[in-house]
Each structure stands twice: as structure tokens, then as C-alpha cells.
Amino acid sequence: MTKRRRRVRQIQSLEERLAQEANDLREAASTLPLGPKRDALLRKARQDETAAQMTEWLTSPT
């Protein structure tokens, strides 16, 4: 018996979703005091922004 994959049709592009997640993470980090949890959120936000830029660059026609 095989498991069926759950298929979800994305409405937003990957870049838009990554940018939205980065914004959400930055907002969450702004409510935290200085420390490792805040640093981790900001690091993840930077990673999301970098990933969005890379996918945009890789999918560009030129």
C-alpha cells in the first residue's frame, strides 16, 4: 500500500512566500529581547531573503 502525496496548489510564488516569511520573522524578532532566540529569527529571515534572491536570479531569462 502506497501513501498518497498531499498536493497543494500554491497561489503565491516562492519568492513572495519567502519574502512574507522573512517579514513575519522580523516582526516576531522585534518583540523579543536581545538573545539567541532573536538572533535565530533574524538569521532565518536573512536566509529567506537570500533564497528568494537566488531563485529569482536562477529563474531570470538572461
CHARMM-style PDB file with segment names, atoms N, HN, CA, C and O in Angstrom:
ATOM      1  N   MET     1       0.845  -1.179   0.000  1.00  0.00      PROA
ATOM      2  CA  MET     1       0.000   0.000   0.000  1.00  0.00      PROA
ATOM      3  C   MET     1       0.891   1.242   0.000  1.00  0.00      PROA
ATOM      4  O   MET     1       1.766   1.382   0.853  1.00  0.00      PROA
ATOM      5  N   THR     2       0.669   2.119  -0.937  1.00  0.00      PROA
ATOM      6  HN  THR     2      -0.042   2.005  -1.630  1.00  0.00      PROA
ATOM      7  CA  THR     2       1.475   3.332  -1.031  1.00  0.00      PROA
ATOM      8  C   THR     2       0.715   4.510  -0.460  1.00  0.00      PROA
ATOM      9  O   THR     2      -0.512   4.582  -0.523  1.00  0.00      PROA
ATOM     10  N   LYS     3       1.482   5.428   0.097  1.00  0.00      PROA
ATOM     11  HN  LYS     3       2.479   5.370   0.147  1.00  0.00      PROA
ATOM     12  CA  LYS     3       0.869   6.650   0.617  1.00  0.00      PROA
ATOM     13  C   LYS     3       0.685   7.644  -0.513  1.00  0.00      PROA
ATOM     14  O   LYS     3       1.526   7.748  -1.406  1.00  0.00      PROA
ATOM     15  N   ARG     4      -0.398   8.360  -0.471  1.00  0.00      PROA
ATOM     16  HN  ARG     4      -1.081   8.276   0.255  1.00  0.00      PROA
ATOM     17  CA  ARG     4      -0.655   9.379  -1.473  1.00  0.00      PROA
ATOM     18  C   ARG     4      -0.095  10.697  -0.970  1.00  0.00      PROA
ATOM     19  O   ARG     4      -0.277  11.060   0.193  1.00  0.00      PROA
ATOM     20  N   ARG     5       0.590  11.412  -1.858  1.00  0.00      PROA
ATOM     21  HN  ARG     5       0.737  11.118  -2.802  1.00  0.00      PROA
ATOM     22  CA  ARG     5       1.125  12.725  -1.510  1.00  0.00      PROA
ATOM     23  C   ARG     5       0.008  13.736  -1.453  1.00  0.00      PROA
ATOM     24  O   ARG     5      -0.908  13.728  -2.275  1.00  0.00      PROA
ATOM     25  N   ARG     6       0.097  14.592  -0.486  1.00  0.00      PROA
ATOM     26  HN  ARG     6       0.842  14.598   0.182  1.00  0.00      PROA
ATOM     27  CA  ARG     6      -0.858  15.682  -0.393  1.00  0.00      PROA
ATOM     28  C   ARG     6      -0.415  16.781  -1.339  1.00  0.00      PROA
ATOM     29  O   ARG     6       0.643  17.375  -1.132  1.00  0.00      PROA
ATOM     30  N   ARG     7      -1.169  17.058  -2.335  1.00  0.00      PROA
ATOM     31  HN  ARG     7      -2.029  16.575  -2.503  1.00  0.00      PROA
ATOM     32  CA  ARG     7      -0.821  18.068  -3.329  1.00  0.00      PROA
ATOM     33  C   ARG     7      -1.513  19.381  -2.981  1.00  0.00      PROA
ATOM     34  O   ARG     7      -2.728  19.434  -2.789  1.00  0.00      PROA
ATOM     35  N   VAL     8      -0.715  20.424  -2.904  1.00  0.00      PROA
ATOM     36  HN  VAL     8       0.272  20.380  -3.060  1.00  0.00      PROA
ATOM     37  CA  VAL     8      -1.247  21.749  -2.608  1.00  0.00      PROA
ATOM     38  C   VAL     8      -0.833  22.675  -3.737  1.00  0.00      PROA
ATOM     39  O   VAL     8       0.347  22.784  -4.068  1.00  0.00      PROA
ATOM     40  N   ARG     9      -1.802  23.328  -4.312  1.00  0.00      PROA
ATOM     41  HN  ARG     9      -2.761  23.240  -4.042  1.00  0.00      PROA
ATOM     42  CA  ARG     9      -1.509  24.275  -5.380  1.00  0.00      PROA
ATOM     43  C   ARG     9      -1.188  25.627  -4.739  1.00  0.00      PROA
ATOM     44  O   ARG     9      -2.013  26.196  -4.024  1.00  0.00      PROA
ATOM     45  N   GLN    10       0.004  26.128  -5.001  1.00  0.00      PROA
ATOM     46  HN  GLN    10       0.675  25.666  -5.582  1.00  0.00      PROA
ATOM     47  CA  GLN    10       0.438  27.386  -4.408  1.00  0.00      PROA
ATOM     48  C   GLN    10      -0.148  28.563  -5.181  1.00  0.00      PROA
ATOM     49  O   GLN    10      -0.118  28.588  -6.411  1.00  0.00      PROA
ATOM     50  N   ILE    11      -0.670  29.521  -4.457  1.00  0.00      PROA
ATOM     51  HN  ILE    11      -0.694  29.501  -3.458  1.00  0.00      PROA
ATOM     52  CA  ILE    11      -1.242  30.726  -5.069  1.00  0.00      PROA
ATOM     53  C   ILE    11      -0.148  31.766  -5.282  1.00  0.00      PROA
ATOM     54  O   ILE    11      -0.097  32.422  -6.323  1.00  0.00      PROA
ATOM     55  N   GLN    12       0.723  31.912  -4.292  1.00  0.00      PROA
ATOM     56  HN  GLN    12       0.682  31.380  -3.446  1.00  0.00      PROA
ATOM     57  CA  GLN    12       1.816  32.875  -4.369  1.00  0.00      PROA
ATOM     58  C   GLN    12       3.072  32.197  -4.903  1.00  0.00      PROA
ATOM     59  O   GLN    12       3.244  30.986  -4.767  1.00  0.00      PROA
ATOM     60  N   SER    13       3.937  32.988  -5.508  1.00  0.00      PROA
ATOM     61  HN  SER    13       3.796  33.972  -5.619  1.00  0.00      PROA
ATOM     62  CA  SER    13       5.208  32.441  -5.977  1.00  0.00      PROA
ATOM     63  C   SER    13       6.116  32.160  -4.784  1.00  0.00      PROA
ATOM     64  O   SER    13       5.881  32.641  -3.675  1.00  0.00      PROA
ATOM     65  N   LEU    14       7.147  31.379  -5.034  1.00  0.00      PROA
ATOM     66  HN  LEU    14       7.338  30.989  -5.935  1.00  0.00      PROA
ATOM     67  CA  LEU    14       8.097  31.046  -3.974  1.00  0.00      PROA
ATOM     68  C   LEU    14       8.744  32.303  -3.414  1.00  0.00      PROA
ATOM     69  O   LEU    14       8.911  32.426  -2.201  1.00  0.00      PROA
ATOM     70  N   GLU    15       9.112  33.239  -4.289  1.00  0.00      PROA
ATOM     71  HN  GLU    15       8.977  33.139  -5.275  1.00  0.00      PROA
ATOM     72  CA  GLU    15       9.748  34.473  -3.833  1.00  0.00      PROA
ATOM     73  C   GLU    15       8.823  35.267  -2.912  1.00  0.00      PROA
ATOM     74  O   GLU    15       9.266  35.815  -1.903  1.00  0.00      PROA
ATOM     75  N   GLU    16       7.537  35.327  -3.262  1.00  0.00      PROA
ATOM     76  HN  GLU    16       7.177  34.882  -4.082  1.00  0.00      PROA
ATOM     77  CA  GLU    16       6.576  36.061  -2.433  1.00  0.00      PROA
ATOM     78  C   GLU    16       6.405  35.393  -1.074  1.00  0.00      PROA
ATOM     79  O   GLU    16       6.330  36.071  -0.050  1.00  0.00      PROA
ATOM     80  N   ARG    17       6.345  34.073  -1.066  1.00  0.00      PROA
ATOM     81  HN  ARG    17       6.406  33.522  -1.899  1.00  0.00      PROA
ATOM     82  CA  ARG    17       6.195  33.361   0.212  1.00  0.00      PROA
ATOM     83  C   ARG    17       7.421  33.531   1.089  1.00  0.00      PROA
ATOM     84  O   ARG    17       7.297  33.711   2.300  1.00  0.00      PROA
ATOM     85  N   LEU    18       8.610  33.477   0.490  1.00  0.00      PROA
ATOM     86  HN  LEU    18       8.711  33.331  -0.494  1.00  0.00      PROA
ATOM     87  CA  LEU    18       9.835  33.670   1.272  1.00  0.00      PROA
ATOM     88  C   LEU    18       9.918  35.094   1.816  1.00  0.00      PROA
ATOM     89  O   LEU    18      10.321  35.293   2.962  1.00  0.00      PROA
ATOM     90  N   ALA    19       9.544  36.082   1.011  1.00  0.00      PROA
ATOM     91  HN  ALA    19       9.217  35.921   0.080  1.00  0.00      PROA
ATOM     92  CA  ALA    19       9.565  37.471   1.464  1.00  0.00      PROA
ATOM     93  C   ALA    19       8.566  37.680   2.606  1.00  0.00      PROA
ATOM     94  O   ALA    19       8.859  38.391   3.567  1.00  0.00      PROA
ATOM     95  N   GLN    20       7.395  37.063   2.499  1.00  0.00      PROA
ATOM     96  HN  GLN    20       7.157  36.485   1.718  1.00  0.00      PROA
ATOM     97  CA  GLN    20       6.389  37.192   3.556  1.00  0.00      PROA
ATOM     98  C   GLN    20       6.880  36.549   4.844  1.00  0.00      PROA
ATOM     99  O   GLN    20       6.706  37.110   5.926  1.00  0.00      PROA
ATOM    100  N   GLU    21       7.489  35.379   4.735  1.00  0.00      PROA
ATOM    101  HN  GLU    21       7.630  34.923   3.856  1.00  0.00      PROA
ATOM    102  CA  GLU    21       8.018  34.715   5.926  1.00  0.00      PROA
ATOM    103  C   GLU    21       9.131  35.545   6.563  1.00  0.00      PROA
ATOM    104  O   GLU    21       9.219  35.631   7.788  1.00  0.00      PROA
ATOM    105  N   ALA    22       9.977  36.151   5.739  1.00  0.00      PROA
ATOM    106  HN  ALA    22       9.905  36.081   4.744  1.00  0.00      PROA
ATOM    107  CA  ALA    22      11.057  36.991   6.264  1.00  0.00      PROA
ATOM    108  C   ALA    22      10.469  38.177   7.033  1.00  0.00      PROA
ATOM    109  O   ALA    22      10.952  38.520   8.112  1.00  0.00      PROA
ATOM    110  N   ASN    23       9.432  38.798   6.479  1.00  0.00      PROA
ATOM    111  HN  ASN    23       9.040  38.520   5.603  1.00  0.00      PROA
ATOM    112  CA  ASN    23       8.783  39.916   7.181  1.00  0.00      PROA
ATOM    113  C   ASN    23       8.178  39.461   8.501  1.00  0.00      PROA
ATOM    114  O   ASN    23       8.322  40.140   9.517  1.00  0.00      PROA
ATOM    115  N   ASP    24       7.502  38.312   8.492  1.00  0.00      PROA
ATOM    116  HN  ASP    24       7.385  37.760   7.666  1.00  0.00      PROA
ATOM    117  CA  ASP    24       6.901  37.788   9.715  1.00  0.00      PROA
ATOM    118  C   ASP    24       7.967  37.494  10.773  1.00  0.00      PROA
ATOM    119  O   ASP    24       7.775  37.780  11.955  1.00  0.00      PROA
ATOM    120  N   LEU    25       9.085  36.925  10.339  1.00  0.00      PROA
ATOM    121  HN  LEU    25       9.241  36.692   9.379  1.00  0.00      PROA
ATOM    122  CA  LEU    25      10.157  36.616  11.281  1.00  0.00      PROA
ATOM    123  C   LEU    25      10.772  37.891  11.858  1.00  0.00      PROA
ATOM    124  O   LEU    25      11.089  37.945  13.046  1.00  0.00      PROA
ATOM    125  N   ARG    26      10.940  38.903  11.032  1.00  0.00      PROA
ATOM    126  HN  ARG    26      10.683  38.860  10.066  1.00  0.00      PROA
ATOM    127  CA  ARG    26      11.490  40.174  11.534  1.00  0.00      PROA
ATOM    128  C   ARG    26      10.544  40.828  12.544  1.00  0.00      PROA
ATOM    129  O   ARG    26      10.993  41.390  13.543  1.00  0.00      PROA
ATOM    130  N   GLU    27       9.242  40.753  12.286  1.00  0.00      PROA
ATOM    131  HN  GLU    27       8.877  40.296  11.475  1.00  0.00      PROA
ATOM    132  CA  GLU    27       8.271  41.299  13.240  1.00  0.00      PROA
ATOM    133  C   GLU    27       8.324  40.537  14.555  1.00  0.00      PROA
ATOM    134  O   GLU    27       8.285  41.138  15.629  1.00  0.00      PROA
ATOM    135  N   ALA    28       8.413  39.213  14.471  1.00  0.00      PROA
ATOM    136  HN  ALA    28       8.444  38.725  13.599  1.00  0.00      PROA
ATOM    137  CA  ALA    28       8.492  38.398  15.686  1.00  0.00      PROA
ATOM    138  C   ALA    28       9.777  38.705  16.449  1.00  0.00      PROA
ATOM    139  O   ALA    28       9.769  38.770  17.679  1.00  0.00      PROA
ATOM    140  N   ALA    29      10.872  38.893  15.732  1.00  0.00      PROA
ATOM    141  HN  ALA    29      10.878  38.840  14.734  1.00  0.00      PROA
ATOM    142  CA  ALA    29      12.146  39.191  16.381  1.00  0.00      PROA
ATOM    143  C   ALA    29      12.125  40.553  17.058  1.00  0.00      PROA
ATOM    144  O   ALA    29      12.778  40.747  18.083  1.00  0.00      PROA
ATOM    145  N   SER    30      11.381  41.494  16.496  1.00  0.00      PROA
ATOM    146  HN  SER    30      10.850  41.336  15.663  1.00  0.00      PROA
ATOM    147  CA  SER    30      11.352  42.837  17.078  1.00  0.00      PROA
ATOM    148  C   SER    30      10.670  42.858  18.442  1.00  0.00      PROA
ATOM    149  O   SER    30      10.886  43.784  19.224  1.00  0.00      PROA
ATOM    150  N   THR    31       9.851  41.850  18.737  1.00  0.00      PROA
ATOM    151  HN  THR    31       9.676  41.098  18.102  1.00  0.00      PROA
ATOM    152  CA  THR    31       9.168  41.797  20.029  1.00  0.00      PROA
ATOM    153  C   THR    31      10.003  41.108  21.104  1.00  0.00      PROA
ATOM    154  O   THR    31       9.683  41.195  22.289  1.00  0.00      PROA
ATOM    155  N   LEU    32      11.078  40.419  20.694  1.00  0.00      PROA
ATOM    156  HN  LEU    32      11.338  40.348  19.731  1.00  0.00      PROA
ATOM    157  CA  LEU    32      11.908  39.686  21.646  1.00  0.00      PROA
ATOM    158  C   LEU    32      13.064  40.543  22.147  1.00  0.00      PROA
ATOM    159  O   LEU    32      13.524  41.441  21.443  1.00  0.00      PROA
ATOM    160  N   PRO    33      13.531  40.270  23.351  1.00  0.00      PROA
ATOM    161  CA  PRO    33      14.732  40.958  23.838  1.00  0.00      PROA
ATOM    162  C   PRO    33      15.961  40.379  23.145  1.00  0.00      PROA
ATOM    163  O   PRO    33      15.894  39.318  22.524  1.00  0.00      PROA
ATOM    164  N   LEU    34      17.071  41.079  23.256  1.00  0.00      PROA
ATOM    165  HN  LEU    34      17.125  41.941  23.760  1.00  0.00      PROA
ATOM    166  CA  LEU    34      18.314  40.592  22.675  1.00  0.00      PROA
ATOM    167  C   LEU    34      18.648  39.223  23.242  1.00  0.00      PROA
ATOM    168  O   LEU    34      18.510  38.977  24.440  1.00  0.00      PROA
ATOM    169  N   GLY    35      19.091  38.339  22.359  1.00  0.00      PROA
ATOM    170  HN  GLY    35      19.204  38.539  21.386  1.00  0.00      PROA
ATOM    171  CA  GLY    35      19.443  37.000  22.816  1.00  0.00      PROA
ATOM    172  C   GLY    35      19.465  36.011  21.669  1.00  0.00      PROA
ATOM    173  O   GLY    35      19.263  36.388  20.514  1.00  0.00      PROA
ATOM    174  N   PRO    36      19.709  34.750  21.980  1.00  0.00      PROA
ATOM    175  CA  PRO    36      19.859  33.740  20.936  1.00  0.00      PROA
ATOM    176  C   PRO    36      18.577  33.470  20.140  1.00  0.00      PROA
ATOM    177  O   PRO    36      18.651  33.179  18.946  1.00  0.00      PROA
ATOM    178  N   LYS    37      17.410  33.561  20.775  1.00  0.00      PROA
ATOM    179  HN  LYS    37      17.350  33.797  21.745  1.00  0.00      PROA
ATOM    180  CA  LYS    37      16.161  33.319  20.044  1.00  0.00      PROA
ATOM    181  C   LYS    37      15.942  34.405  18.992  1.00  0.00      PROA
ATOM    182  O   LYS    37      15.561  34.122  17.856  1.00  0.00      PROA
ATOM    183  N   ARG    38      16.188  35.642  19.389  1.00  0.00      PROA
ATOM    184  HN  ARG    38      16.497  35.873  20.311  1.00  0.00      PROA
ATOM    185  CA  ARG    38      16.043  36.753  18.440  1.00  0.00      PROA
ATOM    186  C   ARG    38      17.052  36.629  17.296  1.00  0.00      PROA
ATOM    187  O   ARG    38      16.708  36.844  16.134  1.00  0.00      PROA
ATOM    188  N   ASP    39      18.285  36.287  17.627  1.00  0.00      PROA
ATOM    189  HN  ASP    39      18.564  36.112  18.571  1.00  0.00      PROA
ATOM    190  CA  ASP    39      19.320  36.105  16.606  1.00  0.00      PROA
ATOM    191  C   ASP    39      18.936  35.008  15.623  1.00  0.00      PROA
ATOM    192  O   ASP    39      19.160  35.139  14.420  1.00  0.00      PROA
ATOM    193  N   ALA    40      18.356  33.922  16.138  1.00  0.00      PROA
ATOM    194  HN  ALA    40      18.174  33.816  17.115  1.00  0.00      PROA
ATOM    195  CA  ALA    40      17.957  32.817  15.265  1.00  0.00      PROA
ATOM    196  C   ALA    40      16.858  33.248  14.304  1.00  0.00      PROA
ATOM    197  O   ALA    40      16.875  32.867  13.133  1.00  0.00      PROA
ATOM    198  N   LEU    41      15.898  34.043  14.789  1.00  0.00      PROA
ATOM    199  HN  LEU    41      15.885  34.352  15.740  1.00  0.00      PROA
ATOM    200  CA  LEU    41      14.825  34.532  13.922  1.00  0.00      PROA
ATOM    201  C   LEU    41      15.370  35.462  12.837  1.00  0.00      PROA
ATOM    202  O   LEU    41      14.968  35.374  11.677  1.00  0.00      PROA
ATOM    203  N   LEU    42      16.274  36.341  13.216  1.00  0.00      PROA
ATOM    204  HN  LEU    42      16.600  36.413  14.158  1.00  0.00      PROA
ATOM    205  CA  LEU    42      16.854  37.259  12.236  1.00  0.00      PROA
ATOM    206  C   LEU    42      17.717  36.513  11.222  1.00  0.00      PROA
ATOM    207  O   LEU    42      17.739  36.872  10.044  1.00  0.00      PROA
ATOM    208  N   ARG    43      18.424  35.484  11.666  1.00  0.00      PROA
ATOM    209  HN  ARG    43      18.406  35.192  12.622  1.00  0.00      PROA
ATOM    210  CA  ARG    43      19.240  34.678  10.750  1.00  0.00      PROA
ATOM    211  C   ARG    43      18.344  33.964   9.739  1.00  0.00      PROA
ATOM    212  O   ARG    43      18.662  33.915   8.551  1.00  0.00      PROA
ATOM    213  N   LYS    44      17.219  33.408  10.212  1.00  0.00      PROA
ATOM    214  HN  LYS    44      16.961  33.447  11.177  1.00  0.00      PROA
ATOM    215  CA  LYS    44      16.284  32.723   9.318  1.00  0.00      PROA
ATOM    216  C   LYS    44      15.670  33.711   8.328  1.00  0.00      PROA
ATOM    217  O   LYS    44      15.455  33.364   7.166  1.00  0.00      PROA
ATOM    218  N   ALA    45      15.388  34.932   8.771  1.00  0.00      PROA
ATOM    219  HN  ALA    45      15.562  35.214   9.714  1.00  0.00      PROA
ATOM    220  CA  ALA    45      14.841  35.954   7.873  1.00  0.00      PROA
ATOM    221  C   ALA    45      15.840  36.292   6.774  1.00  0.00      PROA
ATOM    222  O   ALA    45      15.461  36.430   5.611  1.00  0.00      PROA
ATOM    223  N   ARG    46      17.113  36.428   7.138  1.00  0.00      PROA
ATOM    224  HN  ARG    46      17.421  36.316   8.083  1.00  0.00      PROA
ATOM    225  CA  ARG    46      18.150  36.697   6.123  1.00  0.00      PROA
ATOM    226  C   ARG    46      18.288  35.536   5.151  1.00  0.00      PROA
ATOM    227  O   ARG    46      18.488  35.747   3.955  1.00  0.00      PROA
ATOM    228  N   GLN    47      18.182  34.317   5.653  1.00  0.00      PROA
ATOM    229  HN  GLN    47      18.019  34.145   6.625  1.00  0.00      PROA
ATOM    230  CA  GLN    47      18.256  33.144   4.787  1.00  0.00      PROA
ATOM    231  C   GLN    47      17.090  33.125   3.796  1.00  0.00      PROA
ATOM    232  O   GLN    47      17.271  32.803   2.621  1.00  0.00      PROA
ATOM    233  N   ASP    48      15.909  33.469   4.272  1.00  0.00      PROA
ATOM    234  HN  ASP    48      15.762  33.731   5.225  1.00  0.00      PROA
ATOM    235  CA  ASP    48      14.741  33.515   3.390  1.00  0.00      PROA
ATOM    236  C   ASP    48      14.919  34.566   2.301  1.00  0.00      PROA
ATOM    237  O   ASP    48      14.602  34.318   1.137  1.00  0.00      PROA
ATOM    238  N   GLU    49      15.427  35.741   2.677  1.00  0.00      PROA
ATOM    239  HN  GLU    49      15.685  35.943   3.622  1.00  0.00      PROA
ATOM    240  CA  GLU    49      15.644  36.796   1.687  1.00  0.00      PROA
ATOM    241  C   GLU    49      16.696  36.374   0.667  1.00  0.00      PROA
ATOM    242  O   GLU    49      16.546  36.642  -0.525  1.00  0.00      PROA
ATOM    243  N   THR    50      17.751  35.722   1.122  1.00  0.00      PROA
ATOM    244  HN  THR    50      17.873  35.504   2.090  1.00  0.00      PROA
ATOM    245  CA  THR    50      18.798  35.249   0.213  1.00  0.00      PROA
ATOM    246  C   THR    50      18.243  34.182  -0.726  1.00  0.00      PROA
ATOM    247  O   THR    50      18.545  34.185  -1.919  1.00  0.00      PROA
ATOM    248  N   ALA    51      17.438  33.277  -0.196  1.00  0.00      PROA
ATOM    249  HN  ALA    51      17.192  33.274   0.773  1.00  0.00      PROA
ATOM    250  CA  ALA    51      16.840  32.230  -1.026  1.00  0.00      PROA
ATOM    251  C   ALA    51      15.918  32.829  -2.082  1.00  0.00      PROA
ATOM    252  O   ALA    51      15.902  32.369  -3.224  1.00  0.00      PROA
ATOM    253  N   ALA    52      15.153  33.850  -1.710  1.00  0.00      PROA
ATOM    254  HN  ALA    52      15.167  34.224  -0.782  1.00  0.00      PROA
ATOM    255  CA  ALA    52      14.265  34.500  -2.672  1.00  0.00      PROA
ATOM    256  C   ALA    52      15.069  35.162  -3.780  1.00  0.00      PROA
ATOM    257  O   ALA    52      14.705  35.078  -4.954  1.00  0.00      PROA
ATOM    258  N   GLN    53      16.159  35.818  -3.409  1.00  0.00      PROA
ATOM    259  HN  GLN    53      16.455  35.886  -2.456  1.00  0.00      PROA
ATOM    260  CA  GLN    53      17.004  36.461  -4.418  1.00  0.00      PROA
ATOM    261  C   GLN    53      17.657  35.427  -5.326  1.00  0.00      PROA
ATOM    262  O   GLN    53      17.765  35.646  -6.533  1.00  0.00      PROA
ATOM    263  N   MET    54      18.086  34.320  -4.770  1.00  0.00      PROA
ATOM    264  HN  MET    54      17.998  34.143  -3.790  1.00  0.00      PROA
ATOM    265  CA  MET    54      18.730  33.281  -5.576  1.00  0.00      PROA
ATOM    266  C   MET    54      17.753  32.643  -6.550  1.00  0.00      PROA
ATOM    267  O   MET    54      18.100  32.423  -7.711  1.00  0.00      PROA
ATOM    268  N   THR    55      16.534  32.339  -6.102  1.00  0.00      PROA
ATOM    269  HN  THR    55      16.253  32.518  -5.159  1.00  0.00      PROA
ATOM    270  CA  THR    55      15.569  31.731  -7.015  1.00  0.00      PROA
ATOM    271  C   THR    55      15.160  32.711  -8.100  1.00  0.00      PROA
ATOM    272  O   THR    55      14.938  32.321  -9.246  1.00  0.00      PROA
ATOM    273  N   GLU    56      15.061  33.972  -7.741  1.00  0.00      PROA
ATOM    274  HN  GLU    56      15.241  34.289  -6.810  1.00  0.00      PROA
ATOM    275  CA  GLU    56      14.751  34.997  -8.745  1.00  0.00      PROA
ATOM    276  C   GLU    56      15.885  35.081  -9.773  1.00  0.00      PROA
ATOM    277  O   GLU    56      15.640  35.187 -10.974  1.00  0.00      PROA
ATOM    278  N   TRP    57      17.114  35.034  -9.286  1.00  0.00      PROA
ATOM    279  HN  TRP    57      17.312  34.949  -8.310  1.00  0.00      PROA
ATOM    280  CA  TRP    57      18.273  35.106 -10.175  1.00  0.00      PROA
ATOM    281  C   TRP    57      18.346  33.862 -11.075  1.00  0.00      PROA
ATOM    282  O   TRP    57      18.634  33.968 -12.267  1.00  0.00      PROA
ATOM    283  N   LEU    58      18.080  32.676 -10.485  1.00  0.00      PROA
ATOM    284  HN  LEU    58      17.847  32.591  -9.517  1.00  0.00      PROA
ATOM    285  CA  LEU    58      18.175  31.446 -11.262  1.00  0.00      PROA
ATOM    286  C   LEU    58      17.068  31.307 -12.308  1.00  0.00      PROA
ATOM    287  O   LEU    58      17.268  30.674 -13.345  1.00  0.00      PROA
ATOM    288  N   THR    59      15.921  31.888 -12.041  1.00  0.00      PROA
ATOM    289  HN  THR    59      15.758  32.402 -11.199  1.00  0.00      PROA
ATOM    290  CA  THR    59      14.810  31.763 -12.984  1.00  0.00      PROA
ATOM    291  C   THR    59      14.715  32.922 -13.959  1.00  0.00      PROA
ATOM    292  O   THR    59      13.818  32.949 -14.802  1.00  0.00      PROA
ATOM    293  N   SER    60      15.633  33.888 -13.857  1.00  0.00      PROA
ATOM    294  HN  SER    60      16.362  33.867 -13.173  1.00  0.00      PROA
ATOM    295  CA  SER    60      15.598  35.025 -14.781  1.00  0.00      PROA
ATOM    296  C   SER    60      15.985  34.559 -16.185  1.00  0.00      PROA
ATOM    297  O   SER    60      16.811  33.657 -16.326  1.00  0.00      PROA
ATOM    298  N   PRO    61      15.406  35.153 -17.216  1.00  0.00      PROA
ATOM    299  CA  PRO    61      15.664  34.692 -18.583  1.00  0.00      PROA
ATOM    300  C   PRO    61      17.067  34.963 -19.085  1.00  0.00      PROA
ATOM    301  O   PRO    61      17.531  34.259 -19.981  1.00  0.00      PROA
ATOM    302  N   THR    62      17.760  35.946 -18.551  1.00  0.00      PROA
ATOM    303  HN  THR    62      17.384  36.519 -17.823  1.00  0.00      PROA
ATOM    304  CA  THR    62      19.103  36.249 -19.054  1.00  0.00      PROA
ATOM    305  C   THR    62      20.172  35.958 -18.053  1.00  0.00      PROA
ATOM    306  OT1 THR    62      21.353  36.163 -18.334  1.00  0.00      PROA
TER     307      THR     62
END
